[in-house]
Amino acid sequence: MGRKDSSTTKLPVDQYRKQIGKQDYKKTKPILRATKLKAEAKKTALGMKEVGLMLAAILALLLAFYAFFYLRLSTNSDSDLDPDED
């Protein structure tokens, strides 16, 4: 029974440590929140590599369309301008 009585009363050192811990938690809570938001933004943001790949894909697609129509129109105009018709 003596042990129960002694465990209920806390030592002043333990109370002081608990108080310091609460103060540290209060200080670090906004810092932790800012770190968490920064990590989320970094995870969801597009990087330079992804942007470069997207631009390269769009450029390749436009180049393919341009080449297709250029070749198609150039073969049609060659048959229209036959030098033997004069």
N, CA, C and O atoms as CSV, one atom per row, in Angstrom:
chain,resi,resn,atom,element,x,y,z
A,1,MET,N,N,0.814,-1.194,0.000
A,1,MET,CA,C,0.000,0.000,0.000
A,1,MET,C,C,0.855,1.255,0.000
A,1,MET,O,O,0.435,2.304,-0.488
A,2,GLY,N,N,2.010,1.146,0.529
A,2,GLY,CA,C,2.886,2.301,0.562
A,2,GLY,C,C,3.277,2.760,-0.832
A,2,GLY,O,O,3.498,3.948,-1.066
A,3,ARG,N,N,3.358,1.825,-1.741
A,3,ARG,CA,C,3.748,2.174,-3.101
A,3,ARG,C,C,2.666,2.968,-3.801
A,3,ARG,O,O,2.980,3.899,-4.542
A,4,LYS,N,N,1.412,2.635,-3.594
A,4,LYS,CA,C,0.321,3.372,-4.221
A,4,LYS,C,C,0.336,4.834,-3.793
A,4,LYS,O,O,0.168,5.726,-4.624
A,5,ASP,N,N,0.529,5.073,-2.553
A,5,ASP,CA,C,0.535,6.437,-2.047
A,5,ASP,C,C,1.700,7.243,-2.624
A,5,ASP,O,O,1.560,8.434,-2.900
A,6,SER,N,N,2.826,6.599,-2.800
A,6,SER,CA,C,3.985,7.341,-3.289
A,6,SER,C,C,3.898,7.605,-4.789
A,6,SER,O,O,4.501,8.565,-5.268
A,7,SER,N,N,3.175,6.794,-5.540
A,7,SER,CA,C,3.092,6.990,-6.987
A,7,SER,C,C,2.100,8.093,-7.366
A,7,SER,O,O,2.195,8.662,-8.453
A,8,THR,N,N,1.155,8.397,-6.481
A,8,THR,CA,C,0.175,9.420,-6.807
A,8,THR,C,C,0.760,10.820,-6.706
A,8,THR,O,O,0.368,11.714,-7.456
A,9,THR,N,N,1.683,11.012,-5.797
A,9,THR,CA,C,2.296,12.328,-5.690
A,9,THR,C,C,3.488,12.385,-6.640
A,9,THR,O,O,4.333,11.491,-6.641
A,10,LYS,N,N,3.550,13.438,-7.442
A,10,LYS,CA,C,4.619,13.568,-8.421
A,10,LYS,C,C,5.743,14.404,-7.840
A,10,LYS,O,O,5.517,15.319,-7.048
A,11,LEU,N,N,6.914,14.085,-8.235
A,11,LEU,CA,C,8.079,14.848,-7.809
A,11,LEU,C,C,8.079,16.201,-8.507
A,11,LEU,O,O,7.591,16.311,-9.632
A,12,PRO,N,N,8.607,17.216,-7.874
A,12,PRO,CA,C,8.670,18.524,-8.518
A,12,PRO,C,C,9.481,18.504,-9.817
A,12,PRO,O,O,9.210,19.272,-10.740
A,13,VAL,N,N,10.469,17.626,-9.876
A,13,VAL,CA,C,11.279,17.529,-11.100
A,13,VAL,C,C,10.433,17.010,-12.259
A,13,VAL,O,O,10.536,17.507,-13.381
A,14,ASP,N,N,9.599,16.011,-11.986
A,14,ASP,CA,C,8.736,15.470,-13.030
A,14,ASP,C,C,7.708,16.502,-13.488
A,14,ASP,O,O,7.421,16.606,-14.680
A,15,GLN,N,N,7.158,17.259,-12.552
A,15,GLN,CA,C,6.213,18.314,-12.913
A,15,GLN,C,C,6.900,19.376,-13.769
A,15,GLN,O,O,6.315,19.879,-14.728
A,16,TYR,N,N,8.119,19.709,-13.426
A,16,TYR,CA,C,8.874,20.703,-14.194
A,16,TYR,C,C,9.153,20.193,-15.607
A,16,TYR,O,O,9.016,20.940,-16.576
A,17,ARG,N,N,9.541,18.938,-15.725
A,17,ARG,CA,C,9.803,18.361,-17.051
A,17,ARG,C,C,8.535,18.337,-17.897
A,17,ARG,O,O,8.575,18.604,-19.098
A,18,LYS,N,N,7.424,18.019,-17.270
A,18,LYS,CA,C,6.154,17.989,-18.000
A,18,LYS,C,C,5.783,19.389,-18.479
A,18,LYS,O,O,5.297,19.556,-19.598
A,19,GLN,N,N,6.009,20.383,-17.645
A,19,GLN,CA,C,5.710,21.760,-18.013
A,19,GLN,C,C,6.602,22.211,-19.175
A,19,GLN,O,O,6.126,22.849,-20.114
A,20,ILE,N,N,7.882,21.881,-19.111
A,20,ILE,CA,C,8.818,22.231,-20.186
A,20,ILE,C,C,8.405,21.538,-21.483
A,20,ILE,O,O,8.462,22.136,-22.558
A,21,GLY,N,N,7.995,20.293,-21.378
A,21,GLY,CA,C,7.561,19.548,-22.559
A,21,GLY,C,C,6.351,20.185,-23.209
A,21,GLY,O,O,6.279,20.261,-24.436
A,22,LYS,N,N,5.393,20.645,-22.409
A,22,LYS,CA,C,4.218,21.330,-22.954
A,22,LYS,C,C,4.611,22.621,-23.651
A,22,LYS,O,O,4.076,22.942,-24.712
A,23,GLN,N,N,5.530,23.357,-23.069
A,23,GLN,CA,C,5.965,24.607,-23.685
A,23,GLN,C,C,6.680,24.346,-25.007
A,23,GLN,O,O,6.467,25.066,-25.982
A,24,ASP,N,N,7.518,23.329,-25.042
A,24,ASP,CA,C,8.213,22.990,-26.281
A,24,ASP,C,C,7.228,22.554,-27.351
A,24,ASP,O,O,7.405,22.887,-28.523
A,25,TYR,N,N,6.197,21.817,-26.973
A,25,TYR,CA,C,5.195,21.372,-27.933
A,25,TYR,C,C,4.455,22.564,-28.513
A,25,TYR,O,O,4.185,22.607,-29.714
A,26,LYS,N,N,4.130,23.526,-27.673
A,26,LYS,CA,C,3.446,24.721,-28.154
A,26,LYS,C,C,4.312,25.495,-29.136
A,26,LYS,O,O,3.803,26.049,-30.111
A,27,LYS,N,N,5.589,25.537,-28.893
A,27,LYS,CA,C,6.489,26.263,-29.789
A,27,LYS,C,C,6.645,25.552,-31.116
A,27,LYS,O,O,6.692,26.195,-32.165
A,28,THR,N,N,6.726,24.244,-31.081
A,28,THR,CA,C,7.023,23.509,-32.295
A,28,THR,C,C,5.784,23.182,-33.122
A,28,THR,O,O,5.915,22.760,-34.271
A,29,LYS,N,N,4.599,23.362,-32.577
A,29,LYS,CA,C,3.390,23.026,-33.321
A,29,LYS,C,C,3.270,23.835,-34.614
A,29,LYS,O,O,3.008,23.232,-35.654
A,30,PRO,N,N,3.443,25.157,-34.620
A,30,PRO,CA,C,3.395,25.891,-35.900
A,30,PRO,C,C,4.534,25.501,-36.844
A,30,PRO,O,O,4.365,25.485,-38.064
A,31,ILE,N,N,5.678,25.191,-36.270
A,31,ILE,CA,C,6.802,24.784,-37.110
A,31,ILE,C,C,6.502,23.437,-37.760
A,31,ILE,O,O,6.794,23.230,-38.938
A,32,LEU,N,N,5.919,22.525,-36.990
A,32,LEU,CA,C,5.554,21.227,-37.550
A,32,LEU,C,C,4.492,21.377,-38.634
A,32,LEU,O,O,4.548,20.696,-39.658
A,33,ARG,N,N,3.535,22.256,-38.417
A,33,ARG,CA,C,2.478,22.496,-39.404
A,33,ARG,C,C,3.079,23.053,-40.694
A,33,ARG,O,O,2.701,22.632,-41.788
A,34,ALA,N,N,4.013,24.000,-40.569
A,34,ALA,CA,C,4.648,24.582,-41.747
A,34,ALA,C,C,5.465,23.536,-42.494
A,34,ALA,O,O,5.462,23.511,-43.725
A,35,THR,N,N,6.153,22.689,-41.773
A,35,THR,CA,C,6.941,21.635,-42.409
A,35,THR,C,C,6.032,20.651,-43.143
A,35,THR,O,O,6.345,20.206,-44.248
A,36,LYS,N,N,4.916,20.322,-42.522
A,36,LYS,CA,C,3.973,19.401,-43.155
A,36,LYS,C,C,3.395,20.005,-44.426
A,36,LYS,O,O,3.283,19.312,-45.437
A,37,LEU,N,N,3.028,21.274,-44.397
A,37,LEU,CA,C,2.488,21.933,-45.590
A,37,LEU,C,C,3.534,22.011,-46.700
A,37,LEU,O,O,3.216,21.826,-47.874
A,38,LYS,N,N,4.772,22.282,-46.325
A,38,LYS,CA,C,5.841,22.351,-47.323
A,38,LYS,C,C,6.058,20.993,-47.979
A,38,LYS,O,O,6.268,20.918,-49.190
A,39,ALA,N,N,6.010,19.931,-47.201
A,39,ALA,CA,C,6.193,18.584,-47.745
A,39,ALA,C,C,5.038,18.205,-48.668
A,39,ALA,O,O,5.252,17.579,-49.706
A,40,GLU,N,N,3.809,18.583,-48.292
A,40,GLU,CA,C,2.651,18.309,-49.142
A,40,GLU,C,C,2.752,19.065,-50.455
A,40,GLU,O,O,2.466,18.512,-51.518
A,41,ALA,N,N,3.159,20.335,-50.385
A,41,ALA,CA,C,3.291,21.128,-51.602
A,41,ALA,C,C,4.375,20.566,-52.501
A,41,ALA,O,O,4.239,20.569,-53.725
A,42,LYS,N,N,5.433,20.092,-51.908
A,42,LYS,CA,C,6.522,19.523,-52.696
A,42,LYS,C,C,6.080,18.225,-53.358
A,42,LYS,O,O,6.479,17.933,-54.485
A,43,LYS,N,N,5.261,17.449,-52.665
A,43,LYS,CA,C,4.804,16.179,-53.206
A,43,LYS,C,C,3.833,16.391,-54.369
A,43,LYS,O,O,3.887,15.655,-55.354
A,44,THR,N,N,2.953,17.378,-54.269
A,44,THR,CA,C,1.923,17.565,-55.276
A,44,THR,C,C,2.353,18.473,-56.421
A,44,THR,O,O,1.719,18.459,-57.476
A,45,ALA,N,N,3.390,19.248,-56.249
A,45,ALA,CA,C,3.805,20.181,-57.284
A,45,ALA,C,C,4.512,19.452,-58.422
A,45,ALA,O,O,5.198,18.450,-58.218
A,46,LEU,N,N,4.321,19.990,-59.631
A,46,LEU,CA,C,5.021,19.445,-60.781
A,46,LEU,C,C,6.455,19.926,-60.770
A,46,LEU,O,O,6.733,21.096,-60.510
A,47,GLY,N,N,7.347,19.022,-61.052
A,47,GLY,CA,C,8.753,19.381,-61.096
A,47,GLY,C,C,9.160,19.848,-62.481
A,47,GLY,O,O,8.374,19.788,-63.427
A,48,MET,N,N,10.376,20.304,-62.587
A,48,MET,CA,C,10.884,20.775,-63.870
A,48,MET,C,C,10.957,19.627,-64.879
A,48,MET,O,O,10.767,19.843,-66.076
A,49,LYS,N,N,11.228,18.430,-64.413
A,49,LYS,CA,C,11.327,17.288,-65.313
A,49,LYS,C,C,9.977,16.992,-65.972
A,49,LYS,O,O,9.910,16.762,-67.179
A,50,GLU,N,N,8.919,17.000,-65.186
A,50,GLU,CA,C,7.592,16.717,-65.718
A,50,GLU,C,C,7.143,17.799,-66.693
A,50,GLU,O,O,6.545,17.499,-67.725
A,51,VAL,N,N,7.428,19.040,-66.370
A,51,VAL,CA,C,7.049,20.146,-67.257
A,51,VAL,C,C,7.814,20.036,-68.567
A,51,VAL,O,O,7.241,20.240,-69.637
A,52,GLY,N,N,9.091,19.719,-68.495
A,52,GLY,CA,C,9.900,19.557,-69.706
A,52,GLY,C,C,9.402,18.417,-70.574
A,52,GLY,O,O,9.361,18.536,-71.799
A,53,LEU,N,N,9.021,17.308,-69.945
A,53,LEU,CA,C,8.491,16.177,-70.706
A,53,LEU,C,C,7.167,16.527,-71.385
A,53,LEU,O,O,6.924,16.127,-72.523
A,54,MET,N,N,6.318,17.270,-70.686
A,54,MET,CA,C,5.039,17.670,-71.283
A,54,MET,C,C,5.261,18.592,-72.480
A,54,MET,O,O,4.628,18.423,-73.522
A,55,LEU,N,N,6.150,19.559,-72.332
A,55,LEU,CA,C,6.431,20.469,-73.440
A,55,LEU,C,C,7.049,19.734,-74.621
A,55,LEU,O,O,6.722,20.035,-75.769
A,56,ALA,N,N,7.922,18.793,-74.367
A,56,ALA,CA,C,8.537,18.011,-75.440
A,56,ALA,C,C,7.485,17.170,-76.168
A,56,ALA,O,O,7.533,17.049,-77.392
A,57,ALA,N,N,6.542,16.593,-75.434
A,57,ALA,CA,C,5.489,15.797,-76.049
A,57,ALA,C,C,4.585,16.662,-76.923
A,57,ALA,O,O,4.214,16.255,-78.024
A,58,ILE,N,N,4.230,17.845,-76.442
A,58,ILE,CA,C,3.385,18.752,-77.228
A,58,ILE,C,C,4.121,19.201,-78.483
A,58,ILE,O,O,3.536,19.252,-79.565
A,59,LEU,N,N,5.395,19.525,-78.342
A,59,LEU,CA,C,6.195,19.946,-79.492
A,59,LEU,C,C,6.313,18.821,-80.518
A,59,LEU,O,O,6.210,19.076,-81.718
A,60,ALA,N,N,6.525,17.600,-80.079
A,60,ALA,CA,C,6.619,16.461,-80.998
A,60,ALA,C,C,5.296,16.232,-81.724
A,60,ALA,O,O,5.288,15.918,-82.914
A,61,LEU,N,N,4.187,16.388,-81.021
A,61,LEU,CA,C,2.866,16.231,-81.632
A,61,LEU,C,C,2.626,17.294,-82.692
A,61,LEU,O,O,2.153,16.982,-83.785
A,62,LEU,N,N,2.946,18.546,-82.381
A,62,LEU,CA,C,2.781,19.619,-83.357
A,62,LEU,C,C,3.679,19.418,-84.571
A,62,LEU,O,O,3.260,19.670,-85.700
A,63,LEU,N,N,4.893,18.972,-84.350
A,63,LEU,CA,C,5.822,18.711,-85.442
A,63,LEU,C,C,5.306,17.580,-86.333
A,63,LEU,O,O,5.440,17.650,-87.555
A,64,ALA,N,N,4.726,16.551,-85.742
A,64,ALA,CA,C,4.167,15.442,-86.516
A,64,ALA,C,C,3.001,15.919,-87.377
A,64,ALA,O,O,2.911,15.548,-88.548
A,65,PHE,N,N,2.105,16.738,-86.817
A,65,PHE,CA,C,0.996,17.281,-87.606
A,65,PHE,C,C,1.503,18.152,-88.752
A,65,PHE,O,O,1.026,18.055,-89.883
A,66,TYR,N,N,2.461,18.989,-88.445
A,66,TYR,CA,C,3.017,19.873,-89.476
A,66,TYR,C,C,3.647,19.057,-90.594
A,66,TYR,O,O,3.420,19.351,-91.768
A,67,ALA,N,N,4.431,18.040,-90.258
A,67,ALA,CA,C,5.085,17.204,-91.275
A,67,ALA,C,C,4.045,16.457,-92.104
A,67,ALA,O,O,4.187,16.351,-93.323
A,68,PHE,N,N,3.001,15.937,-91.458
A,68,PHE,CA,C,1.954,15.217,-92.175
A,68,PHE,C,C,1.268,16.120,-93.197
A,68,PHE,O,O,1.130,15.747,-94.362
A,69,PHE,N,N,0.844,17.288,-92.774
A,69,PHE,CA,C,0.144,18.183,-93.701
A,69,PHE,C,C,1.083,18.768,-94.749
A,69,PHE,O,O,0.667,19.004,-95.884
A,70,TYR,N,N,2.330,19.004,-94.393
A,70,TYR,CA,C,3.290,19.524,-95.370
A,70,TYR,C,C,3.520,18.505,-96.487
A,70,TYR,O,O,3.500,18.849,-97.669
A,71,LEU,N,N,3.736,17.260,-96.102
A,71,LEU,CA,C,3.954,16.226,-97.117
A,71,LEU,C,C,2.703,15.972,-97.948
A,71,LEU,O,O,2.797,15.746,-99.154
A,72,ARG,N,N,1.559,16.006,-97.329
A,72,ARG,CA,C,0.306,15.766,-98.059
A,72,ARG,C,C,0.021,16.895,-99.046
A,72,ARG,O,O,-0.385,16.638,-100.179
A,73,LEU,N,N,0.228,18.131,-98.630
A,73,LEU,CA,C,-0.030,19.255,-99.527
A,73,LEU,C,C,1.047,19.391,-100.604
A,73,LEU,O,O,0.747,19.821,-101.717
A,74,SER,N,N,2.269,19.041,-100.299
A,74,SER,CA,C,3.335,19.158,-101.292
A,74,SER,C,C,3.160,18.128,-102.405
A,74,SER,O,O,3.503,18.428,-103.548
A,75,THR,N,N,2.646,16.935,-102.130
A,75,THR,CA,C,2.422,15.936,-103.184
A,75,THR,C,C,1.232,16.329,-104.042
A,75,THR,O,O,1.240,16.049,-105.241
A,76,ASN,N,N,0.225,16.955,-103.492
A,76,ASN,CA,C,-0.927,17.414,-104.271
A,76,ASN,C,C,-0.549,18.559,-105.193
A,76,ASN,O,O,-1.007,18.599,-106.335
A,77,SER,N,N,0.272,19.488,-104.730
A,77,SER,CA,C,0.634,20.638,-105.550
A,77,SER,C,C,1.597,20.243,-106.663
A,77,SER,O,O,1.626,20.913,-107.695
A,78,ASP,N,N,2.391,19.180,-106.497
A,78,ASP,CA,C,3.294,18.719,-107.544
A,78,ASP,C,C,2.506,18.134,-108.713
A,78,ASP,O,O,2.888,18.329,-109.867
A,79,SER,N,N,1.439,17.437,-108.444
A,79,SER,CA,C,0.650,16.849,-109.537
A,79,SER,C,C,-0.154,17.921,-110.265
A,79,SER,O,O,-0.478,17.744,-111.440
A,80,ASP,N,N,-0.483,19.022,-109.604
A,80,ASP,CA,C,-1.227,20.099,-110.235
A,80,ASP,C,C,-0.336,20.905,-111.174
A,80,ASP,O,O,-0.824,21.421,-112.179
A,81,LEU,N,N,0.910,21.024,-110.887
A,81,LEU,CA,C,1.836,21.828,-111.686
A,81,LEU,C,C,2.712,20.902,-112.547
A,81,LEU,O,O,3.929,20.864,-112.370
A,82,ASP,N,N,2.123,20.189,-113.438
A,82,ASP,CA,C,2.856,19.283,-114.328
A,82,ASP,C,C,3.463,20.085,-115.488
A,82,ASP,O,O,2.710,20.738,-116.211
A,83,PRO,N,N,4.761,20.068,-115.698
A,83,PRO,CA,C,5.384,20.876,-116.752
A,83,PRO,C,C,5.047,20.385,-118.159
A,83,PRO,O,O,5.240,21.142,-119.110
A,84,ASP,N,N,4.558,19.171,-118.340
A,84,ASP,CA,C,4.235,18.621,-119.650
A,84,ASP,C,C,2.896,19.128,-120.199
A,84,ASP,O,O,2.595,18.917,-121.374
A,85,GLU,N,N,2.103,19.785,-119.375
A,85,GLU,CA,C,0.795,20.246,-119.792
A,85,GLU,C,C,0.872,21.457,-120.726
A,85,GLU,O,O,-0.091,21.697,-121.454
A,86,ASP,N,N,1.957,22.231,-120.748
A,86,ASP,CA,C,2.046,23.423,-121.594
A,86,ASP,C,C,2.093,23.084,-123.019
A,86,ASP,O,O,2.169,23.976,-123.864
